[in-house]
């Protein structure tokens, strides 16, 4: 049986983002809540544009938003308008 491993957060170079990406400062959602941007999480993973509306990351339960930083791996640190 194959052993599963956890992915580790990677060190991101937010000064050298791919073309079209914008650095996010963690002060709330910078795009229209009905748009479908690509997002990059602090842990280094990305979600491609067109899959989910920005509103999806604006509320998680009662006390969490990925746009406003909490310091964890799922904070959105960059986005590409979609």
C-alpha positions as CSV (number, residue, x, y, z in Angstrom):
1,X,0.0,0.0,0.0
2,X,1.3,3.5,-0.9
3,X,2.1,5.8,2.0
4,X,0.5,9.2,2.0
5,X,2.5,12.2,2.7
6,X,1.3,15.6,3.7
7,X,2.3,18.5,1.5
8,X,4.4,21.1,3.2
9,X,3.9,24.9,2.7
10,X,6.4,26.3,0.2
11,X,8.2,29.6,0.5
12,X,6.5,32.0,-1.9
13,X,8.2,34.8,-3.7
14,X,5.3,37.2,-4.0
15,X,7.6,39.7,-5.7
16,X,7.9,37.4,-8.7
17,X,4.3,36.4,-9.3
18,X,3.4,34.9,-12.7
19,X,1.9,37.3,-15.3
20,X,-1.6,38.5,-14.4
21,X,-1.4,37.7,-10.7
22,X,-1.7,40.4,-8.1
23,X,-0.3,40.4,-4.6
24,X,-3.0,40.5,-1.9
25,X,-2.5,42.4,1.4
26,X,-5.0,40.5,3.5
27,X,-7.4,43.4,4.0
28,X,-10.5,41.8,2.6
29,X,-11.8,40.7,-0.8
30,X,-10.3,42.9,-3.6
31,X,-12.6,41.6,-6.3
32,X,-16.4,41.5,-7.0
33,X,-17.9,38.7,-4.9
34,X,-19.6,37.3,-8.0
35,X,-16.4,37.1,-10.0
36,X,-14.4,33.9,-10.3
37,X,-10.7,34.7,-9.7
38,X,-7.8,32.3,-9.4
39,X,-6.4,32.4,-5.9
40,X,-3.0,31.4,-4.4
41,X,-3.0,30.3,-0.8
42,X,-0.1,31.0,1.7
43,X,0.8,27.3,1.6
44,X,1.6,27.6,-2.1
45,X,-1.4,25.9,-3.7
46,X,-3.6,27.6,-6.2
47,X,-7.2,27.3,-7.3
48,X,-7.7,28.0,-11.0
49,X,-10.0,30.8,-12.2
50,X,-13.5,30.1,-13.1
51,X,-14.2,27.3,-10.5
52,X,-15.7,29.3,-7.6
53,X,-17.0,32.7,-7.0
54,X,-14.9,35.0,-4.7
55,X,-17.8,34.8,-2.2
56,X,-16.8,31.2,-1.5
57,X,-13.7,32.4,0.3
58,X,-15.4,35.4,2.0
59,X,-17.1,33.3,4.7
60,X,-16.3,30.0,6.3
61,X,-18.6,29.4,9.2
62,X,-19.1,32.4,11.3
63,X,-15.6,33.6,12.0
64,X,-13.3,32.9,9.1
65,X,-12.5,34.4,5.8
66,X,-9.6,33.5,3.5
67,X,-9.3,37.1,2.1
68,X,-8.7,38.6,5.6
69,X,-5.6,37.0,7.0
70,X,-5.5,34.9,10.1
71,X,-1.9,33.7,9.7
72,X,-2.6,30.2,8.6
73,X,-1.8,28.3,5.4
74,X,-5.1,29.0,3.8
75,X,-4.8,32.8,3.7
76,X,-5.2,34.1,0.1
77,X,-1.9,35.9,-0.6
78,X,-2.4,36.5,-4.4
79,X,-5.2,36.4,-6.9
80,X,-5.7,36.7,-10.7
81,X,-9.0,38.3,-11.7
82,X,-11.3,36.0,-13.5
